[in-house]
Amino acid sequence: MQASMLRTALILGLICVTGPFAIDMYLPALPAIEAALGTSVSGAQLTLVAYFLAYGVSQLVYGPLSDQIGRKKTLLIGMSIFAVGSVICASAPTIEVLVIGRLVQGMGGATVMVIPRAIIRDMYTGAQATRLMATIMLVISISPMLAPLAGSGIVAFGSWREIFLVMGVFAALSLTLAQVTLPETLKPDRRRKVNIKELSRSCGILLRDPVFLGLTFIAGFGMASFFLFVSSASFVYTGEYGLTPTEFSLAFAFNAVGFFIATQMAGRLAEAWGLATLIGRGVIGFATCATVLALLELAGFQGMWVLLIGLFLAYACLGVVIPSAMVAALDAHGRRAGMASSLSGSMTMMISAACIGLSTPFFDGTALPMVVSIALCGLAAVGLVIVTMPKLRQQQMELATA
């Protein structure tokens, strides 16, 4: 990878990691939040659902806004809102106020989902974009490995409230780095004013593109499966298996690291196999591993190591799918990269929120509802792959000859 691309990847990765940190860092504290605010497991999980909903819906704003005022100004607005939400969360006296704070955090944090992807599309397409996205995800990989450990460390010396203050400080530092070191990739002559007619037209074009929709839903069900794990893991590992917050953080990191190791293979595999083949094989591998794990749980093989290894293998397969599907969805929409990034990211997070919301009533503190929900997401993605991959191959041939 060229030095300039590596530098861009590192900067964008540090920006992007703010969003996952807002999810992963407070996971070890979810049981403590449940106890401190006198709520239930479902109430604690609602703080995640609120974040995902706001995170998803707000992306529809940031893409068009960045197309008009530029990527860096939009990032500044979003990170400022995120910091305000962090303060609300840190001072929340009730679970209702905490949910509101998480909504505000999600509204601001959504910018780190949209802007880096739009910047990548400003600069690269195809396998190069996949490689850059994969490198960014390597930087993001510090989140599932370090964020829960950092959160459990903060709880050990303070309380869950300090976790949200640290989130706000981290966001401010990331924003400062971006403003100082990151160039504006959308030049003034390429900017477009936001208007309802143009937004409707762009949305119509995107929503009529079966490849864009198929890839977005594939990424959506993939991300949903991961966030189903995120929303339930702390209760499963500390409740069913009796792990401490620190031990849970290590188990969580083990499950997540397979995903991020695999992302680093995505660029090379995309060049060797093509994006359509890579996405198809990755989804099938993920669905197979997740389904086998669910069947083992149903058959009574419910040991912690069965869960750890099964999820490691499943998410390793998923690791080549997410970055590939994300960049492939935008390949044919360079003229509306901001809007395409917004709509794709919004739909992805809304799918995640919906899946968590649908699975929450069935959660009983054990791993079984979690792994069955993950397997169902994998099977849904397989169905989408069967329909979408032939159309993606055709689209890529047309782009190559255009």
Phi, psi and chi 1 to 4 in degrees:
 res  aa     phi    psi   chi1   chi2   chi3   chi4
   1 MET       -  136.6  179.1  177.7  -70.4      -
   2 GLN   -62.8  152.0  -62.0  175.7   -7.6      -
   3 ALA   -60.1  -39.9      -      -      -      -
   4 SER   -65.7  -38.6   59.8      -      -      -
   5 MET   -67.6  -40.1 -175.2 -176.7  -70.5      -
   6 LEU   -63.4  -41.7  179.2   59.6      -      -
   7 ARG   -62.4  -44.3  177.1  175.9  174.9  -87.8
   8 THR   -61.9  -41.6  -59.8      -      -      -
   9 ALA   -62.3  -41.6      -      -      -      -
  10 LEU   -65.0  -44.2  -69.2  173.4      -      -
  11 ILE   -65.6  -47.7  -64.2  169.6      -      -
  12 LEU   -65.0  -35.1  -68.4  178.5      -      -
  13 GLY   -63.0  -41.4      -      -      -      -
  14 LEU   -67.0  -33.1  -70.9  172.7      -      -
  15 ILE   -69.4  -47.7  -64.2  170.4      -      -
  16 CYS   -62.5  -31.2  -72.4      -      -      -
  17 VAL   -68.0  -15.9   84.0      -      -      -
  18 THR   -59.0  -42.4  -56.5      -      -      -
  19 GLY   -63.0  -54.2      -      -      -      -
  20 PRO   -59.9  -35.8  -26.4   35.0      -      -
  21 PHE   -60.1  -37.1 -107.3   67.2      -      -
  22 ALA   -67.2  -18.1      -      -      -      -
  23 ILE   -95.7  -51.8  -60.5  167.7      -      -
  24 ASP   -76.0  -33.0  -59.9  -27.5      -      -
  25 MET   -66.6  -33.9 -175.5  178.4  -76.8      -
  26 TYR   -96.7    5.1   91.3  124.6      -      -
  27 LEU   -58.6  -45.4  -67.3 -179.8      -      -
  28 PRO   -62.3  -20.5  -21.2   33.4      -      -
  29 ALA   -92.0   -2.7      -      -      -      -
  30 LEU   -57.8  -45.5  -81.3  175.2      -      -
  31 PRO   -61.3  -36.8  -26.5   37.2      -      -
  32 ALA   -67.7  -38.6      -      -      -      -
  33 ILE   -63.8  -41.9  -68.5  172.5      -      -
  34 GLU   -56.4  -44.5  176.6 -168.4   -1.9      -
  35 ALA   -73.8  -43.4      -      -      -      -
  36 ALA   -67.4  -37.2      -      -      -      -
  37 LEU   -99.7    6.1  -61.6 -177.8      -      -
  38 GLY    62.0   40.7      -      -      -      -
  39 THR  -112.9 -171.1 -174.1      -      -      -
  40 SER  -108.0  175.8   61.7      -      -      -
  41 VAL   -59.2  -42.5  171.8      -      -      -
  42 SER   -63.4  -37.6  -63.5      -      -      -
  43 GLY   -64.6  -41.2      -      -      -      -
  44 ALA   -65.9  -40.6      -      -      -      -
  45 GLN   -66.3  -26.2  -71.3  179.9  -36.6      -
  46 LEU   -62.0  -27.6 -174.5   59.3      -      -
  47 THR   -64.8  -31.3   61.9      -      -      -
  48 LEU   -74.1  -44.4  -83.4  167.7      -      -
  49 VAL   -59.3  -43.4  175.2      -      -      -
  50 ALA   -60.4  -42.8      -      -      -      -
  51 TYR   -62.9  -46.0 -176.0   84.8      -      -
  52 PHE   -63.7  -41.3  -69.0  146.9      -      -
  53 LEU   -62.2  -50.1  -77.1  172.7      -      -
  54 ALA   -64.7  -39.2      -      -      -      -
  55 TYR   -60.6  -37.8 -160.7   76.2      -      -
  56 GLY   -76.8  -51.6      -      -      -      -
  57 VAL   -63.3  -40.1  173.0      -      -      -
  58 SER   -66.8  -22.5  -61.6      -      -      -
  59 GLN   -63.4  -25.4  -70.1  179.3   52.7      -
  60 LEU   -65.7  -21.4  -66.3  172.9      -      -
  61 VAL   -87.8  -43.6  175.8      -      -      -
  62 TYR   -69.2  -33.6  -70.3  121.1      -      -
  63 GLY   -63.1  -57.5      -      -      -      -
  64 PRO   -59.5  -37.5  -24.5   34.1      -      -
  65 LEU   -62.8  -41.3 -178.0   62.2      -      -
  66 SER   -69.7  -28.0   73.8      -      -      -
  67 ASP   -67.5  -23.9  -76.0  -18.0      -      -
  68 GLN   -95.3  -45.2  175.3  169.5  -39.5      -
  69 ILE  -106.9   -4.6   68.2  174.3      -      -
  70 GLY   103.8  163.1      -      -      -      -
  71 ARG   -74.1  -41.3  -47.9  -53.5 -173.2 -162.2
  72 LYS   -70.7  -40.5  -67.5  179.5   68.3  172.2
  73 LYS   -64.7  -39.1  -72.0 -177.9  179.8  178.7
  74 THR   -64.5  -39.9  -54.3      -      -      -
  75 LEU   -61.8  -39.4 -168.9   63.0      -      -
  76 LEU   -62.2  -44.1  174.3   60.8      -      -
  77 ILE   -62.0  -48.5  -66.6  170.1      -      -
  78 GLY   -62.8  -45.7      -      -      -      -
  79 MET   -67.9  -29.6  -75.0  -66.6   91.2      -
  80 SER   -66.8  -42.1  -61.1      -      -      -
  81 ILE   -64.0  -40.2  -64.8  172.5      -      -
  82 PHE   -59.6  -42.3  179.9   90.0      -      -
  83 ALA   -62.7  -40.9      -      -      -      -
  84 VAL   -61.9  -43.4  171.5      -      -      -
  85 GLY   -61.7  -35.9      -      -      -      -
  86 SER   -63.5  -39.6  -61.5      -      -      -
  87 VAL   -66.3  -41.5  173.4      -      -      -
  88 ILE   -60.6  -44.1  -64.8  173.5      -      -
  89 CYS   -62.6  -43.2  -69.8      -      -      -
  90 ALA   -63.8  -28.1      -      -      -      -
  91 SER  -106.3    9.2   58.2      -      -      -
  92 ALA   -64.5  123.8      -      -      -      -
  93 PRO   -86.0  -18.6   30.3  -33.3      -      -
  94 THR  -137.0  165.9   64.3      -      -      -
  95 ILE   -65.3  -31.2 -171.3   64.5      -      -
  96 GLU   -64.8  -42.9  -70.2   79.9   10.5      -
  97 VAL   -67.5  -37.3  176.4      -      -      -
  98 LEU   -62.7  -40.3 -178.9   58.6      -      -
  99 VAL   -63.1  -41.0  168.8      -      -      -
 100 ILE   -62.7  -43.7  -68.3  171.9      -      -
 101 GLY   -60.6  -38.9      -      -      -      -
 102 ARG   -68.2  -34.7  -68.7  -68.1  -76.7  170.3
 103 LEU   -60.9  -44.9  -79.6  168.4      -      -
 104 VAL   -65.1  -42.5  177.1      -      -      -
 105 GLN   -57.7  -45.4  -93.9 -165.0  -35.8      -
 106 GLY   -63.3  -38.2      -      -      -      -
 107 MET   -59.7  -39.7  -70.9  170.5   57.8      -
 108 GLY   -82.3  -41.6      -      -      -      -
 109 GLY   -65.1  -20.2      -      -      -      -
 110 ALA   -58.2  -25.4      -      -      -      -
 111 THR   -63.3  -29.3 -170.8      -      -      -
 112 VAL   -77.7  -11.0  -55.9      -      -      -
 113 MET   -85.3  -35.2 -176.4   75.3  169.5      -
 114 VAL   -86.4  -52.8  175.7      -      -      -
 115 ILE   -63.8  -48.1  -57.3  -54.0      -      -
 116 PRO   -58.3  -39.3  -27.9   37.7      -      -
 117 ARG   -66.0  -39.8  -70.2  177.5   65.4 -167.7
 118 ALA   -65.5  -38.5      -      -      -      -
 119 ILE   -62.9  -42.9  -71.0  173.4      -      -
 120 ILE   -60.1  -44.0  -69.0  170.9      -      -
 121 ARG   -69.2  -28.2 -175.7   56.0 -174.1   81.4
 122 ASP   -62.0  -31.3  -71.9  -19.6      -      -
 123 MET  -105.1  -34.4  -58.1  170.3   67.9      -
 124 TYR  -144.2  165.3  -56.1  101.4      -      -
 125 THR  -140.4  172.9   58.8      -      -      -
 126 GLY    59.9 -139.0      -      -      -      -
 127 ALA   -63.5  -35.2      -      -      -      -
 128 GLN   -62.8  -42.2  -82.1 -170.8  -49.7      -
 129 ALA   -65.6  -39.6      -      -      -      -
 130 THR   -61.9  -42.9  -60.9      -      -      -
 131 ARG   -64.1  -41.6  179.5  169.2  -67.5 -177.5
 132 LEU   -65.8  -43.3 -179.6   54.8      -      -
 133 MET   -61.8  -39.6  178.5   65.7   78.2      -
 134 ALA   -65.1  -38.7      -      -      -      -
 135 THR   -66.1  -39.1  -54.9      -      -      -
 136 ILE   -60.9  -41.1  -70.7  170.5      -      -
 137 MET   -69.2  -24.0  -62.7 -167.5   82.3      -
 138 LEU   -65.2  -41.5  176.0   61.9      -      -
 139 VAL   -65.0  -41.4  179.5      -      -      -
 140 ILE   -62.9  -24.3  -64.6  174.9      -      -
 141 SER   -61.3  -16.1   67.0      -      -      -
 142 ILE   -67.1  -20.2   65.4  173.8      -      -
 143 SER   -65.3  -58.3  176.6      -      -      -
 144 PRO   -67.9  -18.4   24.1  -34.3      -      -
 145 MET   -89.2  -37.7  -70.5 -175.0  -78.1      -
 146 LEU  -107.3  -33.7  -63.8 -176.2      -      -
 147 ALA   -60.6  -47.4      -      -      -      -
 148 PRO   -62.9  -37.7  -23.3   35.7      -      -
 149 LEU   -63.7  -41.8  -76.2  171.4      -      -
 150 ALA   -63.2  -41.5      -      -      -      -
 151 GLY   -63.4  -43.8      -      -      -      -
 152 SER   -67.1  -32.7   60.7      -      -      -
 153 GLY   -66.7  -40.5      -      -      -      -
 154 ILE   -64.8  -43.0  -67.1  170.0      -      -
 155 VAL   -63.1  -35.8  170.0      -      -      -
 156 ALA   -64.3  -31.6      -      -      -      -
 157 PHE  -107.8   -8.4  -67.9   98.9      -      -
 158 GLY  -146.8 -123.2      -      -      -      -
 159 SER  -144.1  178.1   72.4      -      -      -
 160 TRP   -65.2  -21.3   57.4  -91.5      -      -
 161 ARG   -65.5  -37.0  -62.7 -177.1 -175.6  -82.8
 162 GLU   -64.5  -24.3  -80.5   74.1   29.6      -
 163 ILE   -59.7  -42.2  -67.8  175.9      -      -
 164 PHE   -71.9  -32.4  -68.4  104.2      -      -
 165 LEU   -65.1  -40.5  -68.2  177.0      -      -
 166 VAL   -63.6  -38.7  171.0      -      -      -
 167 MET   -57.4  -44.9  -71.5 -178.4 -169.7      -
 168 GLY   -63.0  -41.6      -      -      -      -
 169 VAL   -65.3  -42.6  171.5      -      -      -
 170 PHE   -62.2  -40.8 -175.7   84.2      -      -
 171 ALA   -62.3  -41.2      -      -      -      -
 172 ALA   -63.9  -41.0      -      -      -      -
 173 LEU   -66.8  -41.9  -67.6  174.6      -      -
 174 SER   -63.9  -40.7  -62.1      -      -      -
 175 LEU   -64.6  -41.4  178.5   60.3      -      -
 176 THR   -61.2  -43.6  -59.5      -      -      -
 177 LEU   -59.5  -44.6  174.8   66.2      -      -
 178 ALA   -63.9  -43.8      -      -      -      -
 179 GLN   -66.3  -32.1  -65.5  -62.0  -42.7      -
 180 VAL   -84.3  -38.1  171.5      -      -      -
 181 THR  -109.8  -18.5   62.4      -      -      -
 182 LEU   -95.3  126.1 -167.9   66.4      -      -
 183 PRO   -75.6  157.8   28.2  -34.4      -      -
 184 GLU   -79.7  118.4  175.3   57.0   66.1      -
 185 THR   -90.8  -13.5   56.5      -      -      -
 186 LEU  -104.8  100.3 -172.1   66.8      -      -
 187 LYS   -68.7  154.9  -56.2  -55.6  178.4 -175.4
 188 PRO   -54.2  -35.5  -29.1   36.6      -      -
 189 ASP   -73.9   -9.5   60.6  -18.4      -      -
 190 ARG  -103.1    0.6  -64.8  176.4   54.2 -155.0
 191 ARG   -83.6  150.7  -63.0  177.2 -172.3  177.8
 192 ARG  -130.2  137.9  -60.6 -168.4  -54.8  -86.2
 193 LYS   -69.9  144.8  -70.8 -174.8  177.5 -178.7
 194 VAL   -79.9  127.0  176.0      -      -      -
 195 ASN  -148.1  154.0   60.7   73.0      -      -
 196 ILE   -59.9  -40.6  -60.6  -60.6      -      -
 197 LYS   -62.0  -44.8 -176.5  177.6  179.9  179.7
 198 GLU   -67.5  -40.7  177.7   62.0   23.4      -
 199 LEU   -62.4  -43.9  -72.8  178.9      -      -
 200 SER   -63.3  -41.2  -60.8      -      -      -
 201 ARG   -64.4  -45.9 -179.9  175.8  176.5  -85.0
 202 SER   -63.9  -43.9  -65.4      -      -      -
 203 CYS   -61.6  -41.4  -78.6      -      -      -
 204 GLY   -61.5  -43.4      -      -      -      -
 205 ILE   -61.5  -45.9  -68.8  172.2      -      -
 206 LEU   -66.8  -43.4  -67.7  166.8      -      -
 207 LEU   -73.9  -15.0  -66.8  174.9      -      -
 208 ARG   -92.9   -3.0  -72.7 -167.3  -61.5  -89.7
 209 ASP   -91.1  107.3 -178.6   -5.9      -      -
 210 PRO   -65.4  -27.7   23.2  -32.8      -      -
 211 VAL   -70.1  -46.0  175.4      -      -      -
 212 PHE   -59.0  -47.0  174.2   82.4      -      -
 213 LEU   -65.2  -44.5  -72.8  176.8      -      -
 214 GLY   -61.6  -47.0      -      -      -      -
 215 LEU   -66.0  -37.4  -69.9  168.4      -      -
 216 THR   -64.2  -41.9  -64.5      -      -      -
 217 PHE   -72.4  -32.8  -88.5   83.7      -      -
 218 ILE   -62.3  -48.8  -71.8  169.4      -      -
 219 ALA   -62.3  -37.0      -      -      -      -
 220 GLY   -63.5  -46.9      -      -      -      -
 221 PHE   -69.3  -31.5  -79.2  113.9      -      -
 222 GLY   -65.1  -48.1      -      -      -      -
 223 MET   -65.8  -37.2  -67.9  -64.6  -71.9      -
 224 ALA   -60.0  -41.4      -      -      -      -
 225 SER   -62.0  -38.4   73.8      -      -      -
 226 PHE   -70.1  -40.9 -168.3   72.4      -      -
 227 PHE   -74.5  -25.3  -71.8  135.2      -      -
 228 LEU   -61.9  -41.4  -78.6  165.2      -      -
 229 PHE   -63.5  -45.7  165.5   65.4      -      -
 230 VAL   -59.4  -43.8  164.3      -      -      -
 231 SER   -72.5  -21.5   67.2      -      -      -
 232 SER  -110.6  -21.6  -54.6      -      -      -
 233 ALA   -59.6  -42.1      -      -      -      -
 234 SER   -63.5  -37.1   60.8      -      -      -
 235 PHE   -72.9  -36.7  -61.1  102.6      -      -
 236 VAL   -68.3  -50.3  170.5      -      -      -
 237 TYR   -71.2  -36.7  -76.6  127.8      -      -
 238 THR   -84.8  -29.7   60.2      -      -      -
 239 GLY   -86.8  -60.9      -      -      -      -
 240 GLU   -71.7  -37.6 -175.8  173.9    2.8      -
 241 TYR  -107.6   -3.0  -61.5  117.7      -      -
 242 GLY    69.8   27.1      -      -      -      -
 243 LEU   -77.6  150.4  -59.3 -173.3      -      -
 244 THR   -77.2  166.0   65.6      -      -      -
 245 PRO   -54.7  -38.9  -30.6   37.7      -      -
 246 THR   -69.1  -43.0  -59.6      -      -      -
 247 GLU   -64.0  -38.6  -70.3  169.6  -19.9      -
 248 PHE   -60.3  -41.7  156.6   70.1      -      -
 249 SER   -59.5  -40.1  -60.6      -      -      -
 250 LEU   -68.9  -41.3  -65.9  172.7      -      -
 251 ALA   -64.3  -41.5      -      -      -      -
 252 PHE   -61.6  -43.7 -178.1   84.1      -      -
 253 ALA   -62.2  -40.2      -      -      -      -
 254 PHE   -61.6  -44.7  177.8   79.9      -      -
 255 ASN   -64.0  -37.5  -75.0  149.2      -      -
 256 ALA   -83.2  -26.0      -      -      -      -
 257 VAL   -66.5  -30.7   72.7      -      -      -
 258 GLY   -59.8  -39.1      -      -      -      -
 259 PHE   -59.9  -47.4  175.7   89.5      -      -
 260 PHE   -80.0  -24.9  -67.7  102.5      -      -
 261 ILE   -65.4  -42.9  -70.5  174.2      -      -
 262 ALA   -65.7  -33.0      -      -      -      -
 263 THR   -58.9  -28.3   62.2      -      -      -
 264 GLN   -74.0  -13.7  -60.4  -44.6  -65.2      -
 265 MET   -91.5  -10.8  -57.4  169.8   59.9      -
 266 ALA   -62.3  -44.0      -      -      -      -
 267 GLY   -61.7  -47.6      -      -      -      -
 268 ARG   -66.2  -42.5  -66.9  179.7 -178.6  177.8
 269 LEU   -67.2  -33.5  -69.0  175.7      -      -
 270 ALA   -64.0  -39.6      -      -      -      -
 271 GLU   -69.1  -35.8  -68.8  177.0  -15.6      -
 272 ALA   -79.6  -41.7      -      -      -      -
 273 TRP  -103.7  -26.9  -65.0  -11.4      -      -
 274 GLY    94.7  150.4      -      -      -      -
 275 LEU   -63.2  -40.3  -76.5  171.4      -      -
 276 ALA   -63.7  -46.3      -      -      -      -
 277 THR   -65.1  -41.4  -60.4      -      -      -
 278 LEU   -62.2  -47.6  174.5   60.5      -      -
 279 ILE   -62.5  -44.1  -66.7  168.7      -      -
 280 GLY   -61.2  -47.8      -      -      -      -
 281 ARG   -66.1  -38.8  -69.1  177.2  178.2  176.9
 282 GLY   -63.6  -43.9      -      -      -      -
 283 VAL   -65.3  -43.1  166.9      -      -      -
 284 ILE   -63.2  -42.0  -68.8  171.2      -      -
 285 GLY   -62.6  -43.3      -      -      -      -
 286 PHE   -62.6  -49.2  164.6   66.1      -      -
 287 ALA   -63.0  -38.1      -      -      -      -
 288 THR   -64.1  -49.2  -60.6      -      -      -
 289 CYS   -62.6  -42.6  -67.9      -      -      -
 290 ALA   -66.8  -39.5      -      -      -      -
 291 THR   -67.7  -43.4  -58.5      -      -      -
 292 VAL   -59.9  -42.4  169.2      -      -      -
 293 LEU   -61.5  -43.9  176.8   59.5      -      -
 294 ALA   -62.8  -40.6      -      -      -      -
 295 LEU   -66.0  -38.5  -68.3  174.2      -      -
 296 LEU   -62.8  -42.2  -71.7  173.1      -      -
 297 GLU   -63.3  -42.3  -71.3  -77.9  -22.0      -
 298 LEU   -64.8  -32.3  -75.0  167.6      -      -
 299 ALA   -81.3   -4.0      -      -      -      -
 300 GLY   101.5    1.5      -      -      -      -
 301 PHE   -85.7   81.9  -64.5   95.4      -      -
 302 GLN  -112.4   27.9  -61.8  173.2  -20.9      -
 303 GLY   -70.1  154.5      -      -      -      -
 304 MET   -62.8  -37.9 -174.0  178.7   70.2      -
 305 TRP   -70.8  -29.3  -78.3  103.0      -      -
 306 VAL   -61.9  -44.4  172.6      -      -      -
 307 LEU   -65.6  -46.0 -177.5   63.0      -      -
 308 LEU   -60.0  -49.3  -75.4  170.0      -      -
 309 ILE   -69.8  -41.4  -66.3  171.3      -      -
 310 GLY   -60.8  -44.9      -      -      -      -
 311 LEU   -69.5  -35.7  -70.7  175.1      -      -
 312 PHE   -58.7  -47.5  178.4   91.9      -      -
 313 LEU   -67.5  -41.9  -65.8  174.4      -      -
 314 ALA   -62.5  -46.6      -      -      -      -
 315 TYR   -75.9  -21.9  -71.3  132.0      -      -
 316 ALA   -64.4  -41.8      -      -      -      -
 317 CYS   -65.4  -40.6  -65.6      -      -      -
 318 LEU   -66.6  -24.9 -171.3   63.3      -      -
 319 GLY   -61.0  -27.9      -      -      -      -
 320 VAL   -85.9  -13.2  -60.7      -      -      -
 321 VAL   -84.3  -48.8  174.4      -      -      -
 322 ILE   -58.9  -54.9  -59.9  -62.4      -      -
 323 PRO   -64.3  -34.5   22.3  -32.9      -      -
 324 SER   -67.9  -45.2  -56.5      -      -      -
 325 ALA   -66.5  -37.2      -      -      -      -
 326 MET   -63.5  -46.6  -77.3 -177.9  169.5      -
 327 VAL   -76.4  -34.4  -60.8      -      -      -
 328 ALA   -65.6  -32.4      -      -      -      -
 329 ALA   -63.7  -27.5      -      -      -      -
 330 LEU   -96.5  -10.0  -89.9   62.3      -      -
 331 ASP   -56.2  -39.2  -92.4   -5.0      -      -
 332 ALA   -89.9    6.8      -      -      -      -
 333 HIS  -130.8   45.7  -60.2  -74.1      -      -
 334 GLY   -62.1  -33.2      -      -      -      -
 335 ARG   -70.9  -19.8  -67.4 -175.7   59.8 -168.8
 336 ARG  -130.4   44.2   55.0 -170.7   67.9   86.4
 337 ALA   -59.9  -39.8      -      -      -      -
 338 GLY   -63.3  -48.5      -      -      -      -
 339 MET   -66.0  -40.9 -174.1   63.1 -152.2      -
 340 ALA   -63.2  -41.9      -      -      -      -
 341 SER   -63.8  -42.3 -180.0      -      -      -
 342 SER   -61.8  -50.8  -73.2      -      -      -
 343 LEU   -65.8  -42.9 -173.6   58.5      -      -
 344 SER   -63.1  -47.5  176.4      -      -      -
 345 GLY   -64.5  -40.1      -      -      -      -
 346 SER   -63.2  -47.0  177.4      -      -      -
 347 MET   -64.0  -37.9  -66.9  171.6   67.0      -
 348 THR   -59.8  -47.7  -63.3      -      -      -
 349 MET   -72.4  -33.4  -62.7  -53.6  -63.7      -
 350 MET   -66.1  -38.1  -65.7  -65.7  -75.2      -
 351 ILE   -61.8  -42.9  -68.4  168.2      -      -
 352 SER   -61.4  -47.5  -61.5      -      -      -
 353 ALA   -61.8  -40.8      -      -      -      -
 354 ALA   -64.8  -42.0      -      -      -      -
 355 CYS   -65.0  -40.6  -71.3      -      -      -
 356 ILE   -64.9  -44.8  -66.5  172.7      -      -
 357 GLY   -60.4  -40.4      -      -      -      -
 358 LEU   -70.7  -32.2  -70.1  171.7      -      -
 359 SER   -86.2  -22.9   66.8      -      -      -
 360 THR   -55.4  -42.9  -66.2      -      -      -
 361 PRO   -61.8  -21.0  -23.9   34.9      -      -
 362 PHE   -94.2   -7.2  -59.8   98.1      -      -
 363 PHE   -72.8  127.1 -177.3   70.5      -      -
 364 ASP  -123.1   15.9   58.3    3.3      -      -
 365 GLY    89.9   -3.8      -      -      -      -
 366 THR  -107.3  172.2   69.2      -      -      -
 367 ALA   -78.4  -21.2      -      -      -      -
 368 LEU   -58.5  -52.2 -177.5   59.3      -      -
 369 PRO   -59.8  -35.0  -21.7   33.7      -      -
 370 MET   -64.7  -50.1  178.6 -180.0   73.2      -
 371 VAL   -72.2  -31.8  -63.1      -      -      -
 372 VAL   -65.4  -41.6  169.3      -      -      -
 373 SER   -63.2  -41.0  -61.7      -      -      -
 374 ILE   -62.9  -43.5  -68.9  170.5      -      -
 375 ALA   -63.4  -38.7      -      -      -      -
 376 LEU   -63.6  -38.1  -69.9  174.3      -      -
 377 CYS   -61.8  -41.7  -73.3      -      -      -
 378 GLY   -63.2  -42.5      -      -      -      -
 379 LEU   -66.8  -36.7  -66.2  174.4      -      -
 380 ALA   -63.2  -39.8      -      -      -      -
 381 ALA   -65.5  -35.7      -      -      -      -
 382 VAL   -61.3  -44.6  169.6      -      -      -
 383 GLY   -58.9  -40.2      -      -      -      -
 384 LEU   -68.2  -36.5  -71.0  164.6      -      -
 385 VAL   -61.1  -43.5  159.5      -      -      -
 386 ILE   -59.6  -38.0  -66.7  171.5      -      -
 387 VAL   -81.7  -36.8  174.0      -      -      -
 388 THR   -90.4  -36.1  -54.4      -      -      -
 389 MET   -62.2  -39.9  -70.2  -49.9  101.8      -
 390 PRO   -60.5  -37.6  -24.8   35.6      -      -
 391 LYS   -70.4  -34.2  -63.6  176.6 -179.1  177.9
 392 LEU   -65.1  -42.1  174.4   59.1      -      -
 393 ARG   -61.0  -42.4  -69.9 -172.2  176.9   93.0
 394 GLN   -64.4  -43.2 -178.7  179.8   -6.3      -
 395 GLN   -62.3  -41.6 -176.1 -174.7   83.7      -
 396 GLN   -67.0  -35.4  -71.7  179.6  -38.3      -
 397 MET   -65.0  -40.9  -69.6  178.0   60.9      -
 398 GLU   -66.4  -40.0  -67.9  172.3   -6.2      -
 399 LEU   -66.2  -36.0  -69.4  173.1      -      -
 400 ALA   -68.9  -29.7      -      -      -      -
 401 THR   -96.8   -5.3   56.9      -      -      -
 402 ALA   -72.5      -      -      -      -      -
